[in-house]
Amino acid sequence: MLARAVTHALVGLEARPVEVEAHLQRGVPGFAIVGLPDKACQEAKERVRSGIASAELEWPLRRITVNLAPAGLRKEGSGYDLPIALAVLAASRQIPPERLAEHAAVGELALDGRLRPVPGIIVAAEAARRAGLGLLLCPLESAPEAALAGIEPVPLRHLAEASAYLQGRFRPAPVEPAVATANGSWPDLADVRGQERARRALEIVATGGHNVLLGGPPGTGKTMLARRLPGILPALTLDQALEVTRIHSVAGVLPSTHPLIDRPPFRAPHHTASAAAVVGGGRGPRPGEVSLAHHGVLLLDELPEFQRPVLEALRQPIEDGSVALARAAGQAVFPARFVLVGTMNLCPCGARGDPSVECRCTPQKLAAYGAKLSRALLDRFDLVVHMPRARGRELDAAPGEPSAEIRARVEPASGRLRESRPSLGKEGRDLLTRAVDTLPLSARGRARVARVAATVAGLAGAESIEPAHIAEALSYRAPPELAP
Ligand SMILES: [Zn+2]
């Protein structure tokens, strides 16, 4: 006897349809899964057998073969448990095969038959909708995420509920898709007193999506400021929110309590993170921090502490806005368009740039510190801001401008800039040419100054880039103490 269930295999951010065929034959009882299953998928045998017993259903004493088709596509993970169990139950006529055929199914089984969420539910649900299947059998916790794809999820807690539902004896409560919540619980820039120049730089960064390096002695609020950047970024459109949600879902980090990520994400990997963790990789492959920060902020706190290969691996996503990762068959491409914020002390002991303490670093230590950051990486920061230690007068100052007020300037300006970039007049071009010679500025550096100047002009509501806008952009080029 034969029965089929439909599920999906994740390939990067896409899902491909997979047919789960269960074939029951007379002969010595046994259970085999064929069709390129990985180890986790192969272990479905134990979970499915135990889950069916726990659901007080019958394990067929037959020679059972489960085939996952197409055979050429590698099947990874535990999401095949539910469709495999249902195909076996349908093949032994414990549930009606024709009812099962109207659904897609995905979910991991616990040994006691409970259903557990798996990564990539929204992607699988979107693929099910495209395949013309309007119903997805899935774990209860995953149902709001699945509903984002515009299909009707069937939320289930246990394999017993799945079989009762398909027998027409159980009707789960309908699921509301996750809704957007208000943008607002990022820490507020009102908490930052003083540091007017760094605050201004952050506003430019948020408007134009530029990369920024904050340098200065410890305790000047570099990290505090960086953590407040997402709160002034333009709000995500629904399409952007869904794109970010897909990436977080496939990476297995989507919170079930808040399945639609509707605010610019903020990621801050530790400096011990591997290149695979930061740019992506491993089995699957999985998206890395650069992709989890897509449409948001990637903070590399204490930039020189990161391993050199990690910093070098960042260059490609910074240039391309995406990461291409090798996988068994071809490539997986993950988007990675983020605002990069780096912070650094000016020397290993941290005292450099602080008038109240004396730096005790040897010239050798200083040189090694600077050498960690290649010129090529430094070149990719559009703005470099030196944050001096705040004077007592600044700390007593009134609270800074709140994030909401800054965002009210950033949003319209970034919208204007998307429609048309202010153009460079003759005066501006001459000023830039002089800067190339005197600073000096590389060709890439010149282009970056021009882009930052366009953002400054956009914030000012100007239609062309004036010399004052270029002068401000030039003031954010690396001061000598940050150069390697
Ligand atoms: Zn020092």
Boltz pocket constraint, residues with backbone or C-beta under 6 A from the ligand:
constraints:
  - pocket:
      binder: B
      contacts: [[A, 347], [A, 348], [A, 349], [A, 350], [A, 351], [A, 352], [A, 359], [A, 360], [A, 361]]
      max_distance: 6.0
